[in-house]
Protein backbone atom coordinates (compact mmCIF):
# COMPACT_ATOMS: atom_id res chain seq x y z
CA UNK A 1 0.00 0.00 0.00
CA UNK A 2 1.32 3.44 -0.94
CA UNK A 3 0.87 6.17 1.68
CA UNK A 4 1.72 9.75 0.86
CA UNK A 5 3.33 11.61 3.74
CA UNK A 6 1.47 14.61 5.12
CA UNK A 7 4.73 16.54 5.34
CA UNK A 8 5.21 16.10 1.59
CA UNK A 9 2.03 18.09 1.00
CA UNK A 10 3.94 21.27 1.79
CA UNK A 11 5.69 20.91 -1.57
CA UNK A 12 2.52 20.44 -3.63
CA UNK A 13 3.11 21.04 -7.31
CA UNK A 14 -0.26 22.61 -8.02
CA UNK A 15 -2.38 25.47 -6.72
CA UNK A 16 -6.15 25.66 -6.56
CA UNK A 17 -6.66 29.42 -6.36
CA UNK A 18 -9.97 29.60 -8.23
CA UNK A 19 -13.28 31.33 -7.49
CA UNK A 20 -15.77 29.39 -5.39
CA UNK A 21 -19.00 28.55 -7.19
CA UNK A 22 -22.30 27.00 -6.20
CA UNK A 23 -22.21 23.66 -7.99
CA UNK A 24 -24.87 21.59 -6.28
CA UNK A 25 -26.14 20.27 -9.63
CA UNK A 26 -22.76 18.87 -10.75
CA UNK A 27 -22.47 16.37 -12.39
CA UNK A 28 -25.37 16.69 -14.83
CA UNK A 29 -23.80 14.75 -17.72
CA UNK A 30 -21.09 12.14 -18.38
CA UNK A 31 -17.48 12.85 -17.43
CA UNK A 32 -14.72 12.25 -19.96
CA UNK A 33 -11.69 10.34 -18.66
CA UNK A 34 -8.69 10.89 -20.93
CA UNK A 35 -6.29 7.93 -20.79
CA UNK A 36 -2.78 8.67 -22.12
CA UNK A 37 -2.11 5.17 -23.50
CA UNK A 38 -3.91 2.77 -25.82
CA UNK A 39 -6.55 0.18 -25.03
CA UNK A 40 -5.49 -3.03 -23.31
CA UNK A 41 -2.34 -1.64 -21.74
CA UNK A 42 -1.55 -1.25 -18.06
CA UNK A 43 -2.75 2.34 -17.84
CA UNK A 44 -5.98 1.46 -19.62
CA UNK A 45 -6.69 -1.46 -17.28
CA UNK A 46 -6.32 0.47 -14.02
CA UNK A 47 -7.98 3.60 -15.45
CA UNK A 48 -11.15 1.76 -16.36
CA UNK A 49 -11.30 0.18 -12.91
CA UNK A 50 -11.20 3.54 -11.14
CA UNK A 51 -13.46 5.16 -13.74
CA UNK A 52 -16.19 2.63 -13.07
CA UNK A 53 -15.82 3.03 -9.29
CA UNK A 54 -16.06 6.84 -9.49
CA UNK A 55 -19.02 6.70 -11.87
CA UNK A 56 -20.97 4.67 -9.31
CA UNK A 57 -20.26 7.22 -6.60
CA UNK A 58 -20.98 10.35 -8.65
CA UNK A 59 -24.07 8.90 -10.30
CA UNK A 60 -22.96 9.68 -13.84
CA UNK A 61 -21.11 7.74 -16.55
CA UNK A 62 -17.34 8.13 -16.79
CA UNK A 63 -16.41 7.61 -20.43
CA UNK A 64 -12.91 6.37 -21.25
CA UNK A 65 -11.14 8.25 -24.05
CA UNK A 66 -7.80 6.69 -25.00
CA UNK A 67 -5.39 9.26 -26.42
CA UNK A 68 -1.98 7.57 -26.72
CA UNK A 69 1.21 9.22 -27.84
CA UNK A 70 4.37 11.03 -26.75
CA UNK A 71 4.53 9.55 -23.23
CA UNK A 72 1.24 11.16 -22.23
CA UNK A 73 1.78 14.53 -23.91
CA UNK A 74 -1.12 14.19 -26.36
CA UNK A 75 -3.53 13.46 -23.52
CA UNK A 76 -2.11 16.26 -21.38
CA UNK A 77 -2.50 18.78 -24.20
CA UNK A 78 -6.15 17.82 -24.67
CA UNK A 79 -6.93 18.16 -20.97
CA UNK A 80 -4.97 21.40 -20.54
CA UNK A 81 -7.19 23.02 -23.20
CA UNK A 82 -10.49 21.55 -21.97
CA UNK A 83 -13.07 23.65 -20.12
CA UNK A 84 -12.44 23.71 -16.37
CA UNK A 85 -15.98 22.56 -15.59
CA UNK A 86 -15.43 19.13 -14.05
CA UNK A 87 -16.43 17.18 -17.15
CA UNK A 88 -12.88 16.37 -18.34
CA UNK A 89 -10.25 14.64 -16.26
CA UNK A 90 -7.17 12.62 -17.08
CA UNK A 91 -5.18 9.75 -15.70
CA UNK A 92 -1.87 11.34 -14.84
CA UNK A 93 1.56 10.03 -13.97
CA UNK A 94 5.03 11.45 -13.43
CA UNK A 95 5.69 11.85 -17.16
CA UNK A 96 3.28 14.64 -18.09
CA UNK A 97 2.33 15.76 -14.57
CA UNK A 98 5.57 15.30 -12.62
CA UNK A 99 7.94 17.18 -14.91
CA UNK A 100 9.69 14.23 -16.56
CA UNK A 101 8.39 15.06 -20.02
CA UNK A 102 9.52 18.66 -19.57
CA UNK A 103 13.07 17.31 -19.35
CA UNK A 104 12.67 14.61 -21.98
CA UNK A 105 11.04 16.72 -24.73
CA UNK A 106 12.53 19.87 -26.22
CA UNK A 107 9.14 21.63 -26.32
CA UNK A 108 5.73 20.98 -24.76
CA UNK A 109 2.39 22.52 -25.66
CA UNK A 110 1.35 22.67 -22.01
CA UNK A 111 2.83 23.74 -18.69
CA UNK A 112 2.83 20.81 -16.28
CA UNK A 113 2.92 23.06 -13.21
CA UNK A 114 0.36 25.63 -14.36
CA UNK A 115 -2.26 23.80 -16.42
CA UNK A 116 -3.47 21.01 -14.11
CA UNK A 117 -4.99 20.51 -10.69
CA UNK A 118 -4.56 17.13 -8.95
CA UNK A 119 -7.42 15.03 -7.61
CA UNK A 120 -5.59 12.11 -6.02
CA UNK A 121 -3.46 9.01 -6.43
CA UNK A 122 -5.40 5.79 -6.94
CA UNK A 123 -2.85 3.04 -7.52
CA UNK A 124 0.76 2.11 -8.09
CA UNK A 125 1.99 -0.90 -10.03
CA UNK A 126 5.25 -2.72 -10.55
CA UNK A 127 6.54 -3.79 -13.92
CA UNK A 128 7.71 -7.29 -14.73
CA UNK A 129 10.75 -7.91 -16.92
CA UNK A 130 9.92 -10.51 -19.54
CA UNK A 131 12.19 -12.21 -22.06
CA UNK A 132 11.53 -14.42 -25.04
CA UNK A 133 12.43 -18.05 -24.47
CA UNK A 134 14.88 -17.94 -27.37
CA UNK A 135 17.30 -16.17 -25.01
CA UNK A 136 19.47 -18.73 -23.17
CA UNK A 137 18.76 -17.23 -19.72
CA UNK A 138 16.78 -18.50 -16.73
CA UNK A 139 17.08 -15.57 -14.33
CA UNK A 140 18.06 -11.91 -14.18
CA UNK A 141 21.70 -12.59 -13.33
CA UNK A 142 22.05 -14.77 -16.43
CA UNK A 143 20.26 -12.12 -18.51
CA UNK A 144 22.74 -9.48 -17.37
CA UNK A 145 25.68 -11.78 -18.09
CA UNK A 146 24.31 -12.54 -21.56
CA UNK A 147 23.76 -8.82 -22.28
CA UNK A 148 27.33 -8.02 -21.22
CA UNK A 149 28.66 -10.73 -23.53
CA UNK A 150 26.41 -9.54 -26.39
CA UNK A 151 26.27 -5.74 -26.21
CA UNK A 152 23.58 -4.21 -28.40
CA UNK A 153 22.11 -7.56 -29.44
CA UNK A 154 19.08 -7.52 -27.15
CA UNK A 155 16.16 -5.48 -28.49
CA UNK A 156 13.57 -4.51 -25.89
CA UNK A 157 10.09 -3.14 -26.45
CA UNK A 158 8.43 -0.30 -24.55
CA UNK A 159 5.22 1.71 -24.62
CA UNK A 160 7.14 4.69 -25.98
CA UNK A 161 10.03 7.01 -25.25
CA UNK A 162 9.79 8.23 -21.67
CA UNK A 163 7.24 5.67 -20.52
CA UNK A 164 8.12 3.78 -17.35
CA UNK A 165 8.40 0.64 -19.47
CA UNK A 166 11.26 2.46 -21.20
CA UNK A 167 12.85 4.20 -18.22
CA UNK A 168 12.75 1.09 -16.05
CA UNK A 169 14.86 -0.75 -18.63
CA UNK A 170 17.22 2.21 -18.94
CA UNK A 171 17.63 2.16 -15.17
CA UNK A 172 18.37 -1.57 -15.34
CA UNK A 173 20.96 -0.96 -18.06
CA UNK A 174 22.59 1.79 -16.01
CA UNK A 175 22.80 -0.23 -12.80
CA UNK A 176 23.86 -3.47 -14.51
CA UNK A 177 26.31 -1.86 -16.93
CA UNK A 178 24.74 -3.38 -20.04
CA UNK A 179 23.78 -2.10 -23.48
CA UNK A 180 20.41 -2.90 -25.08
CA UNK A 181 18.50 -1.47 -28.05
CA UNK A 182 15.24 0.34 -27.29
CA UNK A 183 12.29 -0.31 -29.65
CA UNK A 184 9.39 2.03 -28.77
CA UNK A 185 5.81 1.19 -29.77
CA UNK A 186 2.84 3.51 -30.03
CA UNK A 187 0.58 0.63 -29.02
CA UNK A 188 1.79 -1.37 -26.04
CA UNK A 189 -0.17 -4.41 -27.19
CA UNK A 190 1.85 -4.52 -30.45
CA UNK A 191 5.07 -4.60 -28.45
CA UNK A 192 3.70 -7.57 -26.53
CA UNK A 193 2.75 -9.31 -29.78
CA UNK A 194 6.29 -8.87 -31.08
CA UNK A 195 7.80 -10.19 -27.86
CA UNK A 196 5.62 -13.32 -28.00
CA UNK A 197 6.74 -13.82 -31.62
CA UNK A 198 10.41 -13.27 -30.78
CA UNK A 199 10.80 -10.17 -32.95
CA UNK A 200 12.05 -8.39 -29.81
CA UNK A 201 13.78 -10.29 -27.03
CA UNK A 202 12.73 -8.45 -23.86
CA UNK A 203 10.48 -5.85 -22.33
CA UNK A 204 9.38 -4.31 -19.06
CA UNK A 205 5.60 -4.51 -18.76
CA UNK A 206 3.17 -3.35 -16.09
CA UNK A 207 1.77 -6.24 -14.07
CA UNK A 208 -1.88 -5.38 -14.88
CA UNK A 209 -1.06 -5.70 -18.57
CA UNK A 210 1.06 -8.81 -18.08
CA UNK A 211 -1.64 -10.85 -16.34
CA UNK A 212 -3.16 -12.20 -19.59
CA UNK A 213 0.21 -13.58 -20.78
CA UNK A 214 1.27 -15.07 -17.46
CA UNK A 215 2.42 -18.65 -18.03
CA UNK A 216 2.84 -18.27 -21.79
CA UNK A 217 5.31 -20.86 -23.12
CA UNK A 218 6.94 -18.22 -25.33
CA UNK A 219 8.19 -15.95 -22.55
CA UNK A 220 9.80 -16.06 -19.14
CA UNK A 221 9.35 -13.63 -16.24
CA UNK A 222 12.74 -12.71 -14.78
CA UNK A 223 11.97 -10.08 -12.14
CA UNK A 224 9.51 -7.49 -10.87
CA UNK A 225 10.60 -3.91 -10.44
CA UNK A 226 9.28 -2.99 -6.98
CA UNK A 227 10.91 -3.42 -3.61
CA UNK A 228 8.86 -6.52 -2.71
CA UNK A 229 7.60 -9.54 -4.59
CA UNK A 230 4.03 -9.27 -5.84
CA UNK A 231 1.48 -11.73 -4.40
CA UNK A 232 0.10 -12.38 -7.88
CA UNK A 233 3.62 -13.34 -9.08
CA UNK A 234 5.08 -14.88 -5.90
CA UNK A 235 7.79 -16.93 -7.62
CA UNK A 236 9.22 -13.96 -9.51
CA UNK A 237 12.04 -12.21 -7.58
CA UNK A 238 12.58 -8.47 -7.50
CA UNK A 239 15.31 -6.81 -9.54
CA UNK A 240 16.70 -5.55 -6.23
CA UNK A 241 17.47 -9.13 -5.19
CA UNK A 242 20.10 -9.08 -7.95
CA UNK A 243 20.80 -5.33 -8.15
CA UNK A 244 20.36 -3.80 -4.66
CA UNK A 245 18.76 -0.37 -4.66
CA UNK A 246 16.81 -0.81 -7.89
CA UNK A 247 13.17 0.34 -7.86
CA UNK A 248 10.83 1.33 -10.69
CA UNK A 249 7.13 1.66 -9.88
CA UNK A 250 4.33 3.23 -11.91
CA UNK A 251 1.99 5.70 -10.19
CA UNK A 252 -1.49 6.59 -11.45
CA UNK A 253 -3.80 9.36 -10.31
CA UNK A 254 -6.46 11.75 -11.53
CA UNK A 255 -6.10 15.39 -12.54
CA UNK A 256 -8.32 18.06 -14.08
CA UNK A 257 -7.70 21.34 -15.89
CA UNK A 258 -6.44 24.16 -13.70
CA UNK A 259 -9.11 26.56 -12.49
CA UNK A 260 -11.61 23.74 -12.01
CA UNK A 261 -13.78 24.92 -9.09
CA UNK A 262 -12.52 23.64 -5.74
CA UNK A 263 -15.96 22.27 -4.86
CA UNK A 264 -15.74 19.92 -7.85
CA UNK A 265 -12.20 18.90 -6.99
CA UNK A 266 -13.30 18.15 -3.42
CA UNK A 267 -16.22 16.01 -4.62
CA UNK A 268 -14.01 14.11 -7.08
CA UNK A 269 -11.47 13.49 -4.33
CA UNK A 270 -14.21 12.35 -1.97
CA UNK A 271 -15.50 9.86 -4.56
CA UNK A 272 -11.98 8.62 -5.22
CA UNK A 273 -11.19 8.11 -1.56
CA UNK A 274 -14.50 6.38 -0.90
CA UNK A 275 -13.62 3.94 -3.68
CA UNK A 276 -10.16 3.37 -2.21
CA UNK A 277 -11.75 2.47 1.15
CA UNK A 278 -14.05 -0.12 -0.45
CA UNK A 279 -12.82 -3.75 -0.23
CA UNK A 280 -14.32 -4.70 -3.61
CA UNK A 281 -12.52 -1.86 -5.38
CA UNK A 282 -9.25 -2.57 -3.64
CA UNK A 283 -9.55 -6.25 -4.54
CA UNK A 284 -10.15 -5.36 -8.20
CA UNK A 285 -6.73 -3.66 -8.29
CA UNK A 286 -4.99 -6.45 -6.41
CA UNK A 287 -6.37 -9.06 -8.83
CA UNK A 288 -4.50 -7.39 -11.71
CA UNK A 289 -1.28 -6.97 -9.75
CA UNK A 290 -1.73 -3.29 -8.88
CA UNK A 291 -1.43 -1.82 -5.39
CA UNK A 292 -4.37 0.42 -4.40
CA UNK A 293 -3.39 3.69 -2.80
CA UNK A 294 -4.46 4.82 0.64
CA UNK A 295 -6.94 7.72 0.67
CA UNK A 296 -5.08 10.96 -0.03
CA UNK A 297 -5.60 14.66 -0.69
CA UNK A 298 -5.00 16.63 -3.90
CA UNK A 299 -2.09 18.41 -2.23
CA UNK A 300 -0.49 15.13 -1.21
CA UNK A 301 -0.85 13.75 -4.72
CA UNK A 302 0.69 16.88 -6.22
CA UNK A 303 3.69 16.60 -3.91
CA UNK A 304 4.01 12.88 -4.64
CA UNK A 305 4.07 13.50 -8.39
CA UNK A 306 6.76 16.12 -8.05
CA UNK A 307 8.91 13.95 -5.77
CA UNK A 308 8.73 10.90 -8.03
CA UNK A 309 9.10 13.06 -11.11
CA UNK A 310 12.39 14.45 -9.83
CA UNK A 311 13.76 10.90 -9.47
CA UNK A 312 12.94 9.98 -13.07
CA UNK A 313 14.02 13.37 -14.39
CA UNK A 314 17.44 12.83 -12.83
CA UNK A 315 17.76 9.55 -14.76
CA UNK A 316 16.77 11.27 -18.00
CA UNK A 317 19.42 13.93 -17.41
CA UNK A 318 22.13 11.41 -16.50
CA UNK A 319 21.52 9.41 -19.66
CA UNK A 320 20.94 12.52 -21.79
CA UNK A 321 17.73 11.07 -23.17
CA UNK A 322 15.86 13.22 -25.67
CA UNK A 323 12.51 12.46 -27.29
CA UNK A 324 11.50 14.07 -30.57
N, C-alpha and C positions, 0 to 999 in steps of 0.2 A: 504494500500500500504506500502510495506517495503522499506525504504530508508537506505542505508548504509552510515554512516558518513564518510566524507573525512578524518577527523582526525584519524579515526580507521585504515586507510590504512597504517599508519606508522608502525603498528604492523603486517603487512602481514605475513602469515605463510609460504609463498613459495617464492622462488627466480627464476628468469628467465635468469640466466647468461648462455646463450647458443650462439654459433656462429650464425651470421646473414648469411642467404642464400638467393639466388635469387629463389623465388618460385612462379613465375607468373603463372605457369601451374596448380598449386594446386587449387582445387581438380580434379584429373583425373579419379577417381573411387569412388565407394560408401564408405561411412564412417560408421564404426561400432559403435553403441551406446550401451555400456554395462549397463544394468539396474540391480541393486543389489537385486531386489525382483521379485517374480513370476508374471505371467500374471494376469491381472484383478485387482491387488491391487492398492493402492493409488499411489505408486511410478511409477508403470507401466502406469497408466492413464496420469499423468502429463508429464512423460518422452516422451510418444508418441506424445503428443500435441506439445511440443517444438521441438522434432525431425522433425516432419513434417514441422514446420515453418522454421527451419534452412535449411532443404533440399531445400525448395523453394528459399531461398536467396543465397545458395551456388551453386545451379544448379546441384546437385548430390544427389542420394538417401542416406538417413540416415537409416540404417538397425538396428532395435531393436534386442538386444541379451540379453534375461533374464538369469541372473546367480544368483539365490537366494542362500542364506546360510550364516550363521555366521554373521548376522547383517551387511552385506555388505563386509565382508572380502574376500569372494570368488571372487567377482567382482573386488575388489581393487587389489588382487593378479594378476588377469589376466591383468588388465590395467597397473600395475607397470612393468610387464615384456614385454609389447607390444612394437613394434618399435615406436620411437618418431618421426613419420612422418606425423601426422595429420589425420591418417585414423582410429584411435581408440580413443574414448573418453568415459567417464563414467558419469553417474548421481551420484553426490556425495552429501553427507550430513555430519552432525557432527559426526556420528559414525566412519566411516573409515577415513574421511578427516579432522576431527576436534579434533582428539585425544581421543575420548571417548572409542573407541575399544582398544586403547593402555592401558587404565586403566582396562577395563573390562576383557580382555583376557590375559592369562599368557604369551603367545608368539604370535607374528604376523610374517607373511612371507614377510611383506613389512614395509617400514618406511614412516609413514604418512606425515612427514615433508620434506622428501628428494625425494620421488618417484613421486610426482605429481605436476602439475602446474595448477592453477585455470583458468577458462575461465570467469565465472560469475554466479551470482545467477539468477534464472528465476522465482521462485515462493516460497511462503510459504503457509502452509495449517494447519488449526486447526484439531484436532481430535474431535469426538463426542463420549461421553460415552453412550453406549447402554446396556440395560438389558433385559433379557427374561421376558415375562409377567407372568411367574410363580412366580417371586419374588413379594411379597406384598408391593411394593413401587411405589409411583407416582412421586417422585422428588428426587433430590440429597440428601437433608437433611434426608428424610426417608430412603434412601439407606444407608447412613452413620450410622443412628441409628440401622438399621437392621444388618449391618455388625458388629457393636459393640456388639450387643446382640447375634450374632452368629459367633464368631471368627473362621476363617478357614473354614467356610462352603460355602463361595462364591468362585467359580472357575472362573477365567477370562482368556480369550484367548488373545494372542498377535501374532505378526508376527515373533517373535523370541526373544531370550535373547538379550537385548541391543537395540532393536528397540524402536522408540518413543512410539509405542503402548504399549510396556512393561514399559518403564521408566515413561510415563505419569501416569500410574496406580500406580506405586511405589511412585511417588510424591504425588498422591492423598492419598494413604495409610499413608504416612508419615505425611502429614498435617492434615488429619482427625483422625489419631490415630486408624486406623483399621487394621485388618489382613485378607488378602485374599490369595488364592492359585493361583499361576501363571501357566498357561498351554500354553507353546510356541508351535507354529505351523511353519513348514517349508513353507507351502503354506497358505497365508493369507485367501484365499477364503475358505479353509477347516475350518478354525476357525470360519468364518462367517456361514458356513453351520451348524456347531455344535451349535452355538449360536441360530440360528433359530429353531433348533430341541430341544433346552433346555438341551443339553449335557454339556454345560458350561452356566453360568448364566449372565456373563457380559463381556464386552470388550471395549477398546478404539480403535476407528477406524478412519482413515483419512476421512475427508468429501468427497473427490473425490471418494473414494471407497464405501462410505455409501450411495451415491445418489441412486443407484438402489434398495436399501432396505428401502428407506424412506417411511413411512406409512405402513410398514408391520404389520399385526395384531399380530405377534408373539413377537415383540420387542417394547421397548419404549426408546426414546431418553431422557436422563436426563440432559445433559449439554454439552456445547462445551468448548474446553480447551484454547481458546485465551482470550484476554482481552476485546473483544467486541463480541456481538452477530453477527452471520453470516447472511447476507441478504437472503441466500438460506434456512436457518433454523431459521426464525425470532422469532418463538415461543419457541425456546430452549434457556434457560438462560446459562450464562457462569458459570464455576465452581467457579470463583472468586466472584460471587454474593452470594455464600454460604461460600466459604473459601477465604477470601480476600488475595491477593498476589499470588494466584495460576496462573501459565501460562505454557503451554506446546504447542509449535508450531513447526511443521516440516519445514525444509528449504531444498530446492532442487536447485542444480546448476550443472554446467558442469566442468569437469576437464580432463586433458590429461596427458600422461606420461611426467615426467620431461625431460628436454632437447629438448622438441618439439620446433622447431624454432619460435622465437618471431613474425615473420611475419604471421605465421599460427595462433598463439594465437590471434594476433590482428584482423585477418580476422574473426575468429570464434566469438570473442567478438563483433565485428561490426555487424555480422549477428544476434547474440543473441539480442543485444540492438535494432536493427531495428525491430525485431519481437516484443519486449516488448513495442515499441512505436506504434504498429499497433492496432487500435481498435478491429479488428476481432480476433486477437490473444489474446488480453487481455480479451475479452468477452468469448472466449473459456475456459479460466481458471476460470473465475467467474461463468460460468454455472455449473461447477463441484464443486463449493465451495472453490476453491483455490484463493489465492490473488497474482496476478502477481506482480513481483518485478519492481521497477524503474530501468532504465538503470544504469549499474554499471561497474566498471573496475575489471580486475583480482585481483589487489592488494586489492581493497575493499572487494571482495568476500573472499579472503584468510583471511583477518582480521576478517571478520564476522564469518567465520567458526571457527576460533580459539576462539573468544569471546564466541560464543554459546556453543562450545565444552567444554570450561572450566566450564560453568554452569552445564552441564549434568555430566561431570566428577566428579564434587564435590558431586553430588547426589550418583553416583556409589560408591565413597569412603565412604560417610557417611553410606550407607547401606551395605557396604562391599560385593557388588555384584561381583560374579566371574562367567564367562562363560567358559565352557570347549570346 
